[in-house]
């Protein structure tokens, strides 16, 4: 199963990029033994539209275009479910076992995502009720993906 993280906005060189890359590499390495392929990061340019609604639609269309057929879609949303790490890992394992070709994690821009894209989500996940900058959300997501692979592999990284 492929793991795709599609995000509106680009990470600039700095600590967030270094940390993201560290967790992406660790996830890919641990995930190989679980049947997960490399973690793909797709950065979508922020829309330059002046109208908020048009920006949301343009960014949502760009994100929708990178979702493979039959992929599980996970939306990072402050109104989503707060999952424990073990539950997050279990859900990934279920999608893999059910033959999903990919799981796509969508990180929207500052204005959010269009309702039709939100409706496509198989799961909405929140990292608490606070609103986080997309750079930190990406780091937290990649860390949780690494943690999920270590849980599924029986690695001692996750201790709860």
C-alpha positions in Angstrom: 0.0 0.0 0.0 1.2 3.5 -0.9 1.1 6.3 1.7 0.7 9.7 0.2 0.7 13.0 2.2 -0.7 15.7 0.0 -0.5 19.2 1.5 -1.4 22.7 0.4 1.8 24.8 0.8 5.5 24.0 0.7 7.9 23.5 3.5 10.8 25.8 3.4 14.3 24.6 4.3 14.6 24.5 8.1 13.9 22.4 11.2 10.4 21.4 10.1 11.7 20.1 6.8 14.5 18.2 8.5 12.1 16.6 11.0 9.6 15.8 8.4 12.2 14.0 6.3 13.5 12.1 9.3 10.1 10.7 10.1 9.3 10.0 6.4 12.5 8.0 6.1 11.9 6.1 9.3 8.3 5.3 8.3 9.4 4.1 4.9 12.1 1.9 6.5 9.8 0.3 9.1 6.9 0.2 6.7 8.6 -1.9 4.1 8.4 -5.1 6.3 4.6 -4.3 6.6 3.9 -4.1 2.9 3.9 -0.3 2.9 5.8 1.4 0.0 7.7 4.7 0.3 6.0 7.7 1.8 5.2 10.1 -1.0 4.9 13.9 -0.2 3.0 16.0 -2.7 3.0 19.7 -2.2 0.2 21.7 -3.8 0.7 25.4 -4.5 -1.5 27.7 -2.6 -4.2 29.3 -4.7 -3.6 33.0 -5.5 -7.4 33.7 -5.9 -8.5 36.7 -3.9 -11.9 35.1 -3.1 -11.8 32.6 -0.1 -14.4 30.3 -1.7 -12.5 30.2 -5.0 -9.2 29.5 -3.2 -10.8 26.6 -1.3 -12.2 25.1 -4.5 -8.9 25.5 -6.5 -6.9 23.9 -3.7 -9.4 21.1 -3.2 -9.4 20.3 -6.9 -5.6 20.2 -6.9 -5.7 17.8 -3.9 -8.5 15.6 -5.4 -6.4 15.2 -8.6 -3.7 13.3 -6.7 -6.0 10.8 -5.0 -5.6 7.4 -6.7 -8.7 5.3 -7.4 -9.9 3.2 -4.4 -7.5 5.0 -2.1 -8.5 5.6 1.6 -8.8 9.3 2.1 -7.9 10.8 5.5 -8.5 14.5 6.1 -6.6 16.4 8.7 -9.3 18.5 10.3 -9.5 20.2 13.7 -13.1 19.0 13.9 -12.1 15.4 13.2 -11.7 12.5 15.5 -8.9 12.4 18.0 -7.5 8.9 17.7 -5.1 7.1 20.0 -2.0 6.0 18.2 -2.9 2.3 18.4 -6.3 3.0 16.8 -4.6 5.0 14.1 -2.3 2.0 13.4 -5.2 -0.4 13.4 -7.0 1.6 10.8 -4.0 1.7 8.5 -3.7 -2.1 8.9 -7.4 -2.6 8.0 -7.0 -0.6 4.8 -3.9 -2.5 3.9 -5.6 -5.8 4.6 -8.7 -4.8 2.6 -6.5 -4.3 -0.4 -6.6 -0.5 -0.6 -3.9 0.5 -3.0 -3.1 3.7 -1.1 -3.9 5.9 1.9 -3.9 9.6 1.1 -3.6 12.1 3.9 -4.9 15.6 2.9 -3.6 18.7 4.7 -5.6 21.8 3.5 -4.6 25.4 3.2 -5.4 28.2 5.6 -9.0 28.4 4.3 -9.8 24.7 4.6 -11.2 22.4 2.0 -14.3 22.5 -0.2 -17.2 20.5 1.2 -17.3 18.0 -1.7 -13.6 17.0 -0.9 -14.4 16.8 2.9 -17.3 14.4 2.0 -14.9 12.0 0.2 -12.9 11.4 3.4 -13.0 7.9 4.9 -11.7 9.4 8.1 -11.2 12.9 9.6 -8.4 13.1 12.1 -7.6 16.0 14.5 -4.5 16.5 16.5 -6.4 18.1 19.3 -8.9 21.0 19.1 -6.3 23.6 18.4 -5.5 24.9 14.9 -2.0 24.1 13.9 0.2 25.6 11.1 0.4 23.2 8.1 4.1 22.7 8.7 3.6 21.4 12.2 0.6 19.2 11.1 2.9 17.6 8.5 5.5 16.8 11.1 2.9 15.5 13.6 1.3 13.3 10.9 4.6 11.9 9.8 5.5 11.1 13.4 2.2 9.3 13.9 2.7 7.3 10.7 6.1 6.3 12.0 4.6 5.4 15.4 1.8 3.4 13.6 4.4 1.4 11.7 6.4 0.7 14.8 3.2 -0.5 16.6 2.3 -2.8 13.7 5.9 -4.1 13.6 6.1 -4.7 17.4 8.9 -2.2 17.7 9.5 -0.7 21.1 9.3 2.9 19.9 5.7 3.1 21.1 5.3 2.6 24.8 1.9 3.1 26.2 
